[in-house]
Structure formats: structure tokens, C-alpha cells
Amino acid sequence: MRLRYQLLAYLFAAAWFVASTDGASAAGCRAPRDAGDFRVHVDVDIGEPNVFNTMSKAQLGTTNIHGRRGQILGTTESGFELRWSISYEVANWRNVYCFWTASAEVELSYQQLDINIAAEYEPGSCQYEAVLDHENEHVEVAQRIMRPYARQIHQALTSLAIPTSHLPSVANTPEDAREEVEEVFRRTLLPVRDKMIQLLQQQQAEVDTLENYRRTWRRCRKW
């Protein structure tokens, strides 16, 4: 199982308001009364694997842990991606700027989910089916982990760490407001992503045990 991931891509859109001192408490600023609630949407694209049968065993290479006698017979390559888009709003208040997040769109997806089976094994052959079944175990792990972490991301984004219209934050400049929104989303989302990557690598390693390999080899006479 080869894993790679793209860190993130984010876009920001800002809306501006002018808040009077009547709309602010002595303790701090407030969003306009008509400001909407913070909206969060997390989209999951698990994806279906592409199966390729074009690379030879020589092209797939060798390793100390994968394949019989060090020969790689198949691989699963997974490209994980986390993207988010944020809409936030800013209001002038006295000599500072109130800001809060209006909405967030987050996408978890596999931009790549490819299975390679050595070209020496034709589709339908015992060896092909045995390798495919093993690699599909990797795919199932990748797909199974995605949805629970989507729920964790949704929960993290509805925590008190995110400035909302009900509890906005204050910045000295609009640029500071933008930077703080960026940073709070990084602090909120990246730890969840890191836990997902750690669990994914751990469970994929559990598929690549010597016993699992032996079980695959025993299915067919010739390799």
C-alpha cells in the first residue's frame, strides 16, 4: 500500500459590515442581528479503485516485506486529499474589526485509488484473483476509515474554537482577521487529518502481514 496525500487547498470570501456601537456590548463586538448561523458541510468522496494489469513484476520491483521472495506482485496506491473553503464576515467596530465564520465546505476524497497487478497474471487466473483480493483489502481499509473522520471533522468545526456570529473574535486589521481565520481552521482540521493518516497507515500495515501473504500464496500453485 503506497499512500500519498495533498495537504489542503483553501479559498476565502469575506463580506463586510459596518457595526455601530449600539450593536456592541461593553465586553466586545457583536455580529449584526441578521447574521446567519455558522453552516458546515462535509462531503466525502470514497471513490472506486482503478485496476491496472500492465506493469511487470520487474517494473513493480522488490521489497523486504512485500511479495513472495521479495517480489512485489501487486500494489495499491492511494492519494488522499483534504480541501476546505471558508466564507467569513468582518464588521467595523470602534477602532477594531469583529469577524466570524459564516460557512465552511470541507471535502475528503481519494484523488487516486489505483490497484496494480503484475502483468504476468492474466485476469481470471488464480494468481490474478488472489492478488486482487489482497489489494482490495487495502482499498476497503481506505474506504472504511473515511466516513468516521468526516464526522469528527464536522464535530471539530462546530466547537467553540471557531468564531461565529454568536461569539465573534476581534482583530486589529482585516488582514489580521483573515490570518486568524486561516490559522484557526488549520489548528482545527489538521490534527484530525493527522490522526486519520496515522490510523490509515497502521491498519494498512496490518493487512501486509507475513501470514496474510502466506494465505495469498497458498491459494495458487505457481507464482
PLY file of the C-alpha trace (Angstrom):
ply
format ascii 1.0
element vertex 223
property float x
property float y
property float z
element edge 222
property int vertex1
property int vertex2
end_header
0.00 0.00 0.00
1.53 3.28 -1.08
-0.06 6.34 0.46
0.31 9.96 -0.51
-1.85 12.92 0.33
-2.31 16.52 -0.62
-2.37 18.77 2.39
-5.16 21.18 1.51
-6.47 23.87 -0.76
-8.45 26.73 0.71
-10.38 29.71 -0.55
-11.67 32.65 1.42
-14.53 35.03 0.73
-15.13 37.99 3.00
-18.27 40.05 3.49
-18.10 43.45 5.15
-20.45 45.20 7.53
-20.38 48.46 9.44
-21.40 47.91 13.06
-22.50 50.80 15.24
-21.64 50.99 18.92
-25.30 50.19 19.64
-24.68 46.71 18.25
-21.76 46.03 20.56
-21.51 45.20 24.20
-19.04 46.75 26.57
-17.21 43.45 26.71
-16.73 43.14 22.95
-18.19 43.33 19.48
-21.27 41.61 18.17
-22.32 40.49 14.74
-25.32 42.23 13.13
-28.66 40.87 14.26
-29.41 39.45 10.81
-26.13 37.49 10.62
-26.89 33.85 9.97
-25.75 30.80 11.91
-22.46 29.11 11.07
-23.07 26.46 8.37
-20.82 23.41 7.97
-20.91 20.87 5.17
-18.52 17.92 4.94
-18.53 15.99 1.67
-16.98 12.52 1.35
-15.87 11.02 -1.95
-14.69 7.49 -1.15
-14.06 6.57 -4.77
-13.79 3.23 -6.52
-10.41 1.74 -7.39
-8.95 1.54 -10.88
-7.35 -1.83 -11.60
-4.30 -2.00 -13.89
-2.59 -5.09 -15.25
0.17 -3.53 -17.35
3.28 -3.41 -15.11
5.52 -6.45 -14.98
6.91 -7.91 -11.77
10.26 -6.40 -12.73
8.62 -2.96 -13.01
6.80 -3.35 -9.71
10.14 -4.13 -8.08
11.10 -5.85 -4.86
10.90 -5.14 -1.15
11.84 -6.77 2.12
8.24 -7.01 3.31
6.01 -7.21 0.23
5.58 -10.19 -2.05
6.98 -13.68 -2.23
10.79 -13.82 -2.02
10.84 -10.05 -2.02
8.98 -9.77 -5.32
6.10 -7.30 -5.45
3.10 -8.94 -7.09
0.63 -6.09 -6.68
0.25 -2.64 -5.17
-2.48 -0.26 -4.08
-1.67 3.43 -4.45
-3.86 5.89 -2.60
-3.79 9.67 -2.96
-5.70 11.26 -0.08
-6.88 14.86 -0.30
-8.38 17.29 2.21
-9.82 20.55 0.88
-11.76 23.32 2.51
-13.39 26.57 1.54
-14.35 29.19 4.11
-16.64 32.18 3.99
-16.12 34.71 6.79
-17.50 38.14 7.58
-15.96 41.28 9.04
-17.59 44.27 10.75
-16.00 47.61 11.65
-16.40 48.27 15.34
-14.82 51.28 17.01
-11.10 51.01 16.28
-11.00 47.27 15.61
-12.67 44.66 13.43
-15.10 41.97 14.53
-15.05 38.82 12.44
-16.84 35.47 12.37
-17.14 32.46 10.10
-20.32 32.26 8.03
-19.82 28.86 6.39
-17.29 26.12 5.72
-17.21 23.50 2.97
-14.86 20.56 3.55
-14.12 17.73 1.13
-12.44 14.42 1.94
-11.58 12.41 -1.14
-9.21 9.98 -2.79
-7.81 11.67 -5.86
-6.08 8.38 -6.62
-7.07 4.83 -5.70
-5.19 2.52 -8.06
-4.53 -1.22 -7.90
-1.64 -2.66 -9.91
-1.42 -6.40 -10.54
1.67 -7.90 -12.18
1.16 -8.27 -15.92
2.37 -11.88 -15.79
-1.01 -12.78 -14.22
-3.92 -12.58 -16.63
-7.39 -11.55 -15.42
-9.32 -14.61 -14.28
-6.21 -16.57 -13.38
-5.76 -17.89 -9.85
-2.80 -15.60 -9.22
-4.60 -12.52 -10.55
-7.65 -13.12 -8.36
-5.53 -13.85 -5.27
-3.52 -10.64 -5.64
-6.66 -8.63 -6.42
-8.36 -9.91 -3.27
-5.36 -8.89 -1.17
-5.17 -5.42 -2.71
-8.92 -4.97 -2.26
-8.33 -5.39 1.48
-6.22 -2.23 1.29
-8.99 -0.46 -0.61
-11.57 -1.49 1.99
-9.40 -0.08 4.77
-9.01 3.21 2.90
-12.74 3.49 2.30
-13.79 2.35 5.78
-11.76 4.99 7.59
-13.10 7.95 5.63
-16.65 8.37 6.96
-15.92 8.30 10.73
-13.31 11.01 10.24
-15.75 13.08 8.24
-17.99 13.07 11.33
-15.03 14.06 13.52
-14.24 16.97 11.22
-17.85 18.14 11.40
-17.76 17.96 15.20
-14.44 19.80 15.36
-15.76 22.63 13.19
-18.78 23.14 15.45
-16.58 23.55 18.53
-16.12 26.83 20.39
-12.72 27.30 18.72
-14.40 28.64 15.56
-15.51 32.29 15.71
-19.21 32.51 14.82
-21.83 35.24 14.71
-22.84 34.23 18.23
-19.28 34.51 19.51
-17.15 36.61 17.14
-13.48 37.46 17.54
-11.66 40.77 17.27
-8.67 41.75 15.12
-6.75 44.99 14.67
-6.89 44.87 10.87
-8.81 43.00 8.17
-5.56 41.23 7.29
-5.21 40.03 10.88
-8.79 38.74 10.76
-8.06 36.75 7.62
-4.88 35.27 9.09
-6.65 34.27 12.28
-9.46 32.56 10.37
-6.87 30.66 8.34
-4.97 29.65 11.45
-7.99 28.53 13.48
-9.07 26.23 10.65
-5.58 24.80 10.36
-5.44 24.18 14.11
-8.86 22.54 14.00
-8.63 20.41 10.85
-5.02 19.29 10.60
-4.90 17.32 13.89
-7.97 15.36 12.74
-6.32 14.74 9.38
-3.10 13.60 11.06
-4.99 11.10 13.22
-6.70 9.74 10.13
-3.39 9.33 8.30
-1.86 7.60 11.32
-4.76 5.16 11.64
-4.77 4.54 7.91
-1.08 3.66 7.87
-1.48 1.43 10.93
-4.41 -0.54 9.52
-2.80 -0.85 6.09
0.29 -2.34 7.75
-1.96 -4.90 9.45
-3.06 -6.08 6.00
0.56 -6.56 4.92
1.48 -9.24 7.43
3.53 -12.31 6.57
0.59 -14.52 7.48
-1.66 -12.66 5.05
0.94 -13.05 2.32
1.24 -16.78 3.01
-2.52 -17.14 2.83
-2.46 -15.48 -0.58
0.43 -17.65 -1.85
-1.28 -20.87 -0.72
-4.24 -20.17 -2.97
-2.27 -20.92 -6.15
0.37 -23.46 -7.13
2.60 -21.39 -9.39
3.79 -17.84 -8.87
0 1
1 2
2 3
3 4
4 5
5 6
6 7
7 8
8 9
9 10
10 11
11 12
12 13
13 14
14 15
15 16
16 17
17 18
18 19
19 20
20 21
21 22
22 23
23 24
24 25
25 26
26 27
27 28
28 29
29 30
30 31
31 32
32 33
33 34
34 35
35 36
36 37
37 38
38 39
39 40
40 41
41 42
42 43
43 44
44 45
45 46
46 47
47 48
48 49
49 50
50 51
51 52
52 53
53 54
54 55
55 56
56 57
57 58
58 59
59 60
60 61
61 62
62 63
63 64
64 65
65 66
66 67
67 68
68 69
69 70
70 71
71 72
72 73
73 74
74 75
75 76
76 77
77 78
78 79
79 80
80 81
81 82
82 83
83 84
84 85
85 86
86 87
87 88
88 89
89 90
90 91
91 92
92 93
93 94
94 95
95 96
96 97
97 98
98 99
99 100
100 101
101 102
102 103
103 104
104 105
105 106
106 107
107 108
108 109
109 110
110 111
111 112
112 113
113 114
114 115
115 116
116 117
117 118
118 119
119 120
120 121
121 122
122 123
123 124
124 125
125 126
126 127
127 128
128 129
129 130
130 131
131 132
132 133
133 134
134 135
135 136
136 137
137 138
138 139
139 140
140 141
141 142
142 143
143 144
144 145
145 146
146 147
147 148
148 149
149 150
150 151
151 152
152 153
153 154
154 155
155 156
156 157
157 158
158 159
159 160
160 161
161 162
162 163
163 164
164 165
165 166
166 167
167 168
168 169
169 170
170 171
171 172
172 173
173 174
174 175
175 176
176 177
177 178
178 179
179 180
180 181
181 182
182 183
183 184
184 185
185 186
186 187
187 188
188 189
189 190
190 191
191 192
192 193
193 194
194 195
195 196
196 197
197 198
198 199
199 200
200 201
201 202
202 203
203 204
204 205
205 206
206 207
207 208
208 209
209 210
210 211
211 212
212 213
213 214
214 215
215 216
216 217
217 218
218 219
219 220
220 221
221 222
